[in-house]
Amino acid sequence: MSVVKPSTDEELKQRELVEQRVKALQEMGICPTCQNLDSVYGPFTGRLYYEDKYVLLFLDDYPRNPGHSILLTKHHYEDLSEMPLELGTHILKVTQAAIQALKEVADAEKVYFITMCDGKRNHLHFQLLPRVNTESLRGFDVFLKRRGVLVRDDTLLSNLNKAVTKALSE
């Protein structure tokens, strides 16, 4: 099962334009995520597989591997130092459920969990980057892998949603 296609140079240019819009807003002191998530990054609702009152969990539009996900806090925090400890506990619970789901549904052998908030106005988010069983890349090399383009797969989204919801209810 693959939901990532190799990116063309044109698609990578599109991603670069998004990054330029983000940087311009940040330089004006505006959080691009709080400003309008869809208008800056493109519609994410078709990639969303979990939501509660604190976080959103959705597939990355330009993933490095199938299942590459973004966990985004709904409230604005620039980095971990601003986040309430209780939210951190909740994020770890959701992350653990998401990792379990990615292993079950997206054939992930391991899932790397990182945050790299940079720039003047950030919005705290985390990336869950699966390492697939068939891949020889390990550790940091997975982060350097060329990004692909997400191919919409409603079955994958549904299965991830069910697996995350089930893991959180246990």
C-alpha positions in Angstrom: 0.0 0.0 0.0 1.5 3.3 -1.0 -0.2 6.7 -0.6 2.8 8.7 -1.6 3.8 9.4 -5.1 7.2 10.8 -6.1 7.1 14.6 -6.3 7.7 16.4 -9.5 9.8 19.5 -9.7 6.6 21.6 -10.2 5.1 20.1 -7.0 8.2 20.9 -5.0 8.0 24.5 -6.4 4.4 24.6 -5.1 5.7 23.5 -1.6 8.4 26.2 -1.8 5.7 28.8 -2.5 3.8 27.7 0.6 7.1 27.9 2.7 7.6 31.5 1.3 4.1 32.5 2.4 4.7 31.1 5.8 8.0 32.9 6.2 6.4 36.2 5.0 3.6 35.9 7.6 6.1 35.0 10.3 8.3 38.0 9.6 5.2 40.2 10.0 4.6 38.6 13.4 1.6 36.6 12.3 1.3 32.9 13.0 0.4 31.3 9.7 -1.5 28.4 11.4 -3.6 30.7 13.5 -4.1 33.1 10.6 -5.9 30.5 8.4 -4.6 27.0 8.2 -6.4 26.1 4.9 -5.4 29.3 3.1 -1.8 29.0 3.9 -1.2 25.3 3.8 -4.1 24.1 1.7 -7.1 22.2 2.8 -6.2 19.7 5.5 -9.7 18.4 6.3 -9.4 15.7 3.6 -6.2 14.5 5.4 -7.5 14.7 9.0 -7.8 11.4 10.8 -8.2 12.5 14.5 -9.4 15.6 16.3 -10.3 16.5 19.8 -10.6 19.8 21.7 -6.8 20.1 22.0 -5.2 18.7 18.9 -5.6 17.9 15.2 -3.9 14.9 13.6 -3.6 14.7 9.8 -1.4 13.4 7.0 1.3 15.6 5.7 0.6 16.9 2.2 4.3 16.4 1.2 5.2 13.2 3.1 8.6 11.6 3.3 6.9 8.2 3.8 3.4 6.8 3.8 1.6 7.8 7.0 3.8 10.9 7.7 1.5 12.9 10.0 1.3 16.3 11.7 0.0 16.6 15.2 -1.0 20.3 15.7 -2.1 22.0 18.9 -5.3 24.0 18.5 -4.2 26.7 20.9 -1.2 28.7 19.9 2.1 28.0 21.7 5.3 28.9 20.0 7.2 25.9 21.5 7.2 23.3 24.2 8.3 25.9 26.9 4.9 27.6 26.6 2.7 24.5 26.6 0.9 23.5 29.8 2.2 20.2 31.2 -1.3 18.7 31.1 -1.4 19.3 27.3 1.9 17.5 27.0 0.5 14.5 28.8 -2.5 14.5 26.4 -0.2 14.9 23.4 1.8 11.9 24.5 -1.4 9.8 24.8 -2.5 10.8 21.3 1.0 10.3 19.9 1.2 6.8 21.4 -2.2 5.9 19.9 -1.1 7.4 16.5 2.1 5.4 16.5 0.3 2.2 17.3 -2.2 3.1 14.4 0.6 3.8 12.0 2.3 0.5 12.8 -1.0 -1.4 12.3 -2.4 0.5 9.3 0.5 2.0 7.4 3.1 -0.8 7.8 5.5 1.4 9.9 8.3 -0.4 11.7 9.2 2.7 13.7 7.7 6.1 14.0 9.9 9.1 14.8 8.3 11.9 16.8 9.8 15.3 16.4 9.1 19.0 16.7 11.1 21.7 14.9 9.3 25.0 15.5 11.4 27.7 14.0 11.0 31.2 12.8 9.6 34.3 14.5 6.0 33.1 14.9 5.5 29.4 15.2 2.7 27.2 16.0 3.6 24.2 18.1 3.3 21.0 16.1 4.9 17.6 15.9 5.7 15.4 13.1 5.2 11.6 13.2 7.5 10.2 10.6 7.1 6.5 9.9 10.0 4.3 8.8 8.5 1.6 6.7 9.5 -2.0 6.9 10.9 -2.1 3.4 13.1 0.9 3.8 16.8 0.7 4.4 17.1 4.4 5.6 17.4 4.8 9.4 17.3 7.6 11.9 18.2 11.1 10.6 18.5 9.8 7.0 14.7 9.4 6.9 14.4 13.1 7.6 16.6 13.9 4.7 14.5 11.8 2.3 13.0 13.7 -0.7 9.4 14.6 0.0 6.7 13.0 -2.1 3.1 14.0 -2.7 0.2 12.6 -0.8 -2.3 10.6 -2.8 -5.7 10.7 -1.1 -6.8 7.4 0.4 -10.1 7.6 2.3 -9.7 3.9 3.4 -6.3 4.7 5.0 -7.8 7.8 6.7 -10.8 5.8 8.0 -8.6 3.0 9.3 -6.2 5.4 11.0 -9.1 7.1 12.6 -10.5 3.8 13.9 -7.2 2.6 15.2 -6.4 5.9 17.0 -9.9 6.2 18.5 -9.7 2.5 19.6 -6.3 2.9 21.2 -7.4 6.1 23.1 -10.4 4.3 24.4 -8.5 1.4 25.9 
